[in-house]
Amino acid sequence: AALAELNIDDLPVRERIGTAVRVRLQQNAAHKEAVRKMLSYLALPRQAPLMAKCTYETVDIIWRFAGDTSTDFNFYTKRGLLAGVYVSTVLYWLSDVSEDQKDTWDFLERRIEYVMTIPKIQSAIKKGVSRMPSPGRLLKLKRLKS
């Protein structure tokens, strides 16, 4: 409901995601100790399915808020990457004592920035792989040398 009140249509996707994570954490600011205790409970091995479900539902709502309509493999990678960003940010937030949680918001921005480099890395890898000779070509080269 809090996200629906925000007008974020003109923001880039990365800022929509960052805004949604911030709103979620700000909603829980008065309940930090309860969040800490709940995470301790969810960290128990037998609670792994519940932890996964809670995390998935949160990141799915955030991506839908950000306007994601993907139904292909990107659907899963986006949520998986955001789960890592979200969980690490929550853990950082729990120990943040900076004024207005400034350190947490800086941490969140760094995590999002890091995730944004992944497509560049993928592109570089694809370019490198496309320049490699095919397995058949490698076998021919090996036969020619012997």
C-alpha positions in Angstrom: 0.0 0.0 0.0 2.9 2.4 0.8 4.5 1.7 -2.5 1.2 2.3 -4.4 1.2 5.9 -3.0 4.5 6.7 -4.5 4.8 8.2 -8.0 7.9 6.5 -9.3 7.0 6.0 -13.0 9.7 8.5 -14.2 12.5 6.9 -12.2 15.0 4.4 -13.6 14.4 0.8 -12.6 17.4 0.8 -10.2 15.9 3.7 -8.3 12.5 2.1 -8.2 14.0 -1.0 -6.6 16.1 1.1 -4.2 13.0 3.1 -3.2 11.0 -0.1 -2.6 13.7 -1.6 -0.4 14.0 1.6 1.6 10.3 1.8 2.1 10.2 -1.8 3.3 13.0 -1.2 5.8 11.6 2.2 7.0 8.3 0.4 7.7 10.1 -1.9 10.1 12.3 0.7 11.7 10.3 0.8 14.9 10.4 -3.0 15.1 14.1 -3.7 14.5 14.4 -6.0 17.5 11.4 -8.0 16.4 12.9 -8.3 12.9 16.1 -9.5 14.4 14.4 -12.2 16.4 12.3 -13.3 13.4 15.4 -13.6 11.3 17.0 -15.7 14.0 14.0 -18.0 13.9 13.9 -18.2 10.1 17.6 -19.0 10.0 16.9 -22.4 11.7 17.3 -25.2 9.1 13.8 -26.4 9.4 12.5 -22.9 8.7 14.3 -22.7 5.3 11.2 -23.1 3.2 9.4 -20.4 5.2 12.4 -18.1 4.9 12.6 -18.7 1.1 8.8 -18.0 0.8 9.0 -14.8 2.7 12.0 -13.6 0.8 10.5 -14.5 -2.6 7.2 -12.8 -1.8 9.0 -9.6 -0.8 11.3 -9.4 -3.9 8.5 -10.4 -6.2 6.3 -7.5 -4.9 9.3 -5.1 -5.3 9.9 -6.2 -8.9 6.2 -5.9 -9.7 6.2 -2.5 -8.2 9.2 -1.6 -10.3 7.2 -2.6 -13.4 8.7 -6.0 -14.2 6.5 -8.0 -16.5 9.0 -10.7 -17.5 7.9 -14.3 -17.8 11.1 -15.8 -19.1 14.3 -16.8 -17.4 14.8 -13.1 -16.5 11.9 -13.4 -14.1 14.0 -15.8 -11.9 17.3 -14.1 -12.3 15.9 -10.7 -11.3 14.3 -12.1 -8.2 17.3 -14.2 -7.3 19.7 -11.2 -7.6 17.3 -8.9 -5.7 17.0 -11.5 -2.9 20.7 -11.3 -2.4 20.6 -7.5 -2.3 17.6 -7.4 -0.1 18.8 -10.0 2.5 22.3 -8.5 2.8 20.8 -5.0 3.1 18.4 -6.2 5.9 21.3 -7.7 7.8 23.4 -4.5 7.4 20.4 -2.4 8.5 20.0 -4.4 11.7 23.4 -3.3 12.9 23.3 0.3 11.4 23.4 3.0 14.1 24.1 5.9 11.6 21.9 8.9 11.6 18.7 8.3 9.5 20.2 4.9 8.4 22.5 6.7 6.0 25.0 3.9 6.1 22.3 1.3 5.1 21.2 3.4 2.2 24.8 3.8 1.0 25.2 0.0 1.4 22.0 -0.6 -0.6 23.2 1.7 -3.4 26.5 -0.2 -3.6 24.8 -3.5 -3.8 22.5 -2.3 -6.6 25.5 -0.8 -8.4 27.3 -4.1 -8.2 24.3 -6.0 -9.6 24.1 -3.5 -12.5 27.6 -4.6 -13.6 26.6 -8.2 -14.1 25.2 -7.6 -17.7 28.5 -6.0 -18.6 30.4 -9.0 -17.3 28.0 -11.3 -19.2 28.5 -9.4 -22.4 32.3 -9.5 -22.0 32.2 -13.3 -21.4 29.9 -13.8 -24.4 32.3 -11.8 -26.6 35.2 -13.8 -25.4 33.5 -17.1 -25.9 32.3 -16.1 -29.4 36.0 -15.5 -30.4 37.1 -18.9 -29.3 37.3 -21.6 -31.9 34.6 -24.2 -32.0 35.4 -27.7 -30.6 35.5 -29.1 -34.1 38.0 -26.4 -35.2 40.1 -27.2 -32.1 40.2 -30.9 -33.1 41.2 -29.9 -36.7 44.0 -27.7 -35.4 45.2 -30.5 -33.1 45.3 -33.0 -36.0 47.2 -30.6 -38.2 49.8 -30.1 -35.5 50.3 -33.8 -35.0 
